[in-house]
């Protein structure tokens, strides 16, 4: 299993490094990001017009620069859907998210923002010629499903999408038993 950023790396590895003998590989991605959020040549078309994509990512960079600690504390709430009615997200889980964010250096954070906002993985997804499973929550406030997993599954020829109703971006933590069961079932098929 791989996270959103790692999902595209897995697609790239699968399409570039595996040979026909290794077609038994079965990549899976959870809470995918867009195949391409902002391409340098067409900035502004990656997210709905409410704000251009580059403005969204510039806002993330500004938040990290202004107060990295508070940025990660604030981001944990929508990441895990803790702001939704009935959400059961422990303070410990949110603190763990904050700690992981704080352990990354500024350059690493900025490089990550650039990578997930400007790298186009559409070609890698098109070449993904092995069965792949994409899992995504339909209440993902970080990377909305319509512009990410639903777009990616249309590009990847052998991918299937499993949607978790009401699930947040951090569903590997909030719904870990369901995610693990679905991954095991996929790997056994």
RODO-2510 file (C-alpha; in nm, 4 decimals, decimal comma):
residues 189
     n   res          X          Y          Z
     1     x     0,0000     0,0000     0,0000
     2     x     0,1176     0,3491    -0,0717
     3     x     0,0109     0,7006     0,0130
     4     x    -0,1109     0,9684    -0,2259
     5     x     0,2295     1,0972    -0,3331
     6     x     0,3789     0,7484    -0,3362
     7     x     0,0898     0,6185    -0,5501
     8     x     0,2161     0,8033    -0,8532
     9     x     0,5718     0,6897    -0,7815
    10     x     0,4420     0,3317    -0,7741
    11     x     0,2710     0,3861    -1,1098
    12     x     0,5919     0,5253    -1,2545
    13     x     0,7981     0,2364    -1,1139
    14     x     0,5470    -0,0209    -1,2360
    15     x     0,5397     0,1185    -1,5897
    16     x     0,9122     0,1829    -1,6251
    17     x     1,0909    -0,0866    -1,4281
    18     x     0,8781    -0,4000    -1,4378
    19     x     0,9095    -0,6401    -1,7280
    20     x     0,6395    -0,8663    -1,8745
    21     x     0,7550    -1,1343    -1,6273
    22     x     0,6604    -0,9084    -1,3372
    23     x     0,3015    -0,8410    -1,4379
    24     x     0,1841    -0,9991    -1,1153
    25     x     0,2614    -0,6683    -0,9435
    26     x    -0,0560    -0,5111    -0,8092
    27     x    -0,0164    -0,1473    -0,7099
    28     x    -0,2723     0,0130    -0,4829
    29     x    -0,3191     0,3786    -0,4027
    30     x    -0,5117     0,5427    -0,1209
    31     x    -0,6385     0,9031    -0,1193
    32     x    -0,4869     0,9854    -0,4549
    33     x    -0,3898     1,3296    -0,5628
    34     x    -0,4725     1,4632    -0,9079
    35     x    -0,2890     1,3102    -1,2027
    36     x    -0,1575     1,6647    -1,2479
    37     x    -0,2668     1,9593    -1,0378
    38     x    -0,0699     2,2402    -1,1984
    39     x     0,1406     2,1925    -1,5044
    40     x     0,3813     2,4790    -1,5560
    41     x     0,2473     2,5304    -1,9092
    42     x    -0,1195     2,5613    -1,8058
    43     x    -0,1327     2,6888    -1,4515
    44     x    -0,4812     2,7582    -1,3285
    45     x    -0,6592     2,4581    -1,4821
    46     x    -0,5903     2,2052    -1,2053
    47     x    -0,8630     2,2988    -0,9590
    48     x    -1,2059     2,4609    -0,9913
    49     x    -1,2015     2,8306    -1,0760
    50     x    -1,2885     2,9376    -0,7192
    51     x    -0,9136     2,9717    -0,6880
    52     x    -0,6512     2,8864    -0,9409
    53     x    -0,4433     2,5828    -0,8576
    54     x    -0,1288     2,7854    -0,8231
    55     x    -0,3044     3,0170    -0,5744
    56     x    -0,4019     2,7152    -0,3645
    57     x    -0,0468     2,5825    -0,3578
    58     x     0,1001     2,9290    -0,3032
    59     x    -0,1320     2,9525    -0,0022
    60     x     0,0043     2,6249     0,1311
    61     x     0,3601     2,7514     0,0900
    62     x     0,2708     3,0797     0,2619
    63     x     0,1084     2,8953     0,5518
    64     x     0,4147     2,6782     0,5980
    65     x     0,6463     2,9800     0,5894
    66     x     0,4337     3,1912     0,8237
    67     x     0,3901     2,9311     1,0970
    68     x     0,4719     2,5756     1,0016
    69     x     0,3643     2,4385     1,3388
    70     x     0,0196     2,5974     1,3270
    71     x    -0,0203     2,5038     0,9613
    72     x     0,0198     2,1331     1,0389
    73     x    -0,2034     2,1574     1,3472
    74     x    -0,4768     2,3205     1,1382
    75     x    -0,4338     2,0815     0,8458
    76     x    -0,4855     1,7764     1,0674
    77     x    -0,8527     1,8637     1,1223
    78     x    -0,9735     1,8413     0,7596
    79     x    -0,7131     1,5725     0,6796
    80     x    -0,8890     1,3325     0,9173
    81     x    -1,2380     1,4812     0,8813
    82     x    -1,2390     1,5841     1,2477
    83     x    -1,4579     1,8829     1,1565
    84     x    -1,7430     1,6586     1,0384
    85     x    -2,0415     1,5692     1,2599
    86     x    -1,9887     1,2414     1,4422
    87     x    -1,6180     1,2231     1,3604
    88     x    -1,4121     1,0171     1,6028
    89     x    -1,0574     1,1397     1,5581
    90     x    -0,8367     1,1271     1,8642
    91     x    -0,6150     1,4135     1,9672
    92     x    -0,3302     1,1634     1,9615
    93     x    -0,3814     1,0995     1,5892
    94     x    -0,3867     1,4726     1,5179
    95     x    -0,0752     1,5207     1,7298
    96     x     0,0991     1,2423     1,5377
    97     x     0,0151     1,4177     1,2089
    98     x     0,1565     1,7433     1,3471
    99     x     0,4733     1,5684     1,4637
   100     x     0,5316     1,4108     1,1226
   101     x     0,4905     1,7501     0,9562
   102     x     0,7289     1,9146     1,1998
   103     x     0,9965     1,6510     1,1386
   104     x     1,0180     1,7501     0,7728
   105     x     1,2545     2,0322     0,6870
   106     x     1,1356     2,3446     0,5067
   107     x     1,3088     2,2459     0,1836
   108     x     1,1536     1,8996     0,1981
   109     x     0,8077     2,0469     0,2518
   110     x     0,8521     2,2911    -0,0367
   111     x     0,9868     2,0187    -0,2648
   112     x     0,6866     1,8023    -0,1748
   113     x     0,4414     2,0844    -0,2516
   114     x     0,6104     2,1402    -0,5869
   115     x     0,6111     1,7675    -0,6665
   116     x     0,2454     1,7054    -0,5899
   117     x     0,1303     2,0274    -0,7528
   118     x     0,3338     2,0296    -1,0737
   119     x     0,4326     1,6735    -1,1672
   120     x     0,2124     1,5237    -1,4367
   121     x     0,1701     1,1481    -1,3952
   122     x    -0,0950     1,1024    -1,6624
   123     x     0,1420     0,9191    -1,8987
   124     x     0,2518     0,6807    -1,6227
   125     x    -0,1105     0,6068    -1,5355
   126     x    -0,1923     0,5379    -1,9027
   127     x     0,0915     0,2837    -1,9153
   128     x    -0,0174     0,1066    -1,5965
   129     x    -0,0908    -0,2318    -1,7546
   130     x    -0,1461    -0,4349    -1,4391
   131     x    -0,4509    -0,4439    -1,2127
   132     x    -0,4449    -0,1503    -0,9726
   133     x    -0,6723    -0,0526    -0,6856
   134     x    -0,7417     0,3096    -0,5977
   135     x    -0,9160     0,3772    -0,2656
   136     x    -1,0565     0,7205    -0,1905
   137     x    -1,3053     0,8797     0,0471
   138     x    -1,5875     1,0810    -0,1038
   139     x    -1,5538     1,3426     0,1720
   140     x    -1,1819     1,4062     0,1204
   141     x    -1,1348     1,7749     0,2013
   142     x    -0,7663     1,7713     0,1043
   143     x    -0,7826     1,6145    -0,2422
   144     x    -1,1427     1,5985    -0,3661
   145     x    -1,2281     1,2664    -0,5280
   146     x    -1,3698     1,4114    -0,8502
   147     x    -1,0434     1,5677    -0,9600
   148     x    -0,8192     1,2917    -0,8295
   149     x    -0,9153     0,9251    -0,7981
   150     x    -1,2090     0,9507    -1,0380
   151     x    -0,9819     1,1168    -1,2940
   152     x    -0,6965     0,8698    -1,2359
   153     x    -0,9153     0,5601    -1,2748
   154     x    -1,0298     0,6871    -1,6164
   155     x    -0,6660     0,7148    -1,7255
   156     x    -0,5268     0,3875    -1,5860
   157     x    -0,6598     0,1085    -1,8101
   158     x    -0,6766    -0,1709    -1,5517
   159     x    -0,7516     0,0318    -1,2389
   160     x    -1,0558    -0,0007    -1,0212
   161     x    -1,1808     0,2589    -0,7736
   162     x    -1,3212     0,1753    -0,4330
   163     x    -1,5020     0,4722    -0,2791
   164     x    -1,5533     0,4985     0,0954
   165     x    -1,8665     0,7023     0,1676
   166     x    -1,8020     0,9906     0,4065
   167     x    -1,4319     0,9063     0,4425
   168     x    -1,1585     1,1696     0,4777
   169     x    -0,8160     1,1951     0,3183
   170     x    -0,6536     1,0247     0,6186
   171     x    -0,8671     0,7126     0,5845
   172     x    -0,5683     0,4811     0,6305
   173     x    -0,5771     0,5895     0,9937
   174     x    -0,9482     0,6505     1,0475
   175     x    -1,0655     0,3355     0,8649
   176     x    -0,7530     0,1209     0,8845
   177     x    -0,9334    -0,2109     0,9305
   178     x    -1,1517    -0,1545     0,6226
   179     x    -0,8551    -0,0340     0,4134
   180     x    -0,6442    -0,3341     0,5169
   181     x    -0,9252    -0,5796     0,4410
   182     x    -0,9831    -0,4274     0,0976
   183     x    -0,6110    -0,4297     0,0169
   184     x    -0,5753    -0,7933     0,1231
   185     x    -0,8815    -0,8916    -0,0829
   186     x    -0,7392    -0,7075    -0,3868
   187     x    -0,3979    -0,8703    -0,3522
   188     x    -0,5563    -1,2152    -0,3285
   189     x    -0,7513    -1,1793    -0,6539
***
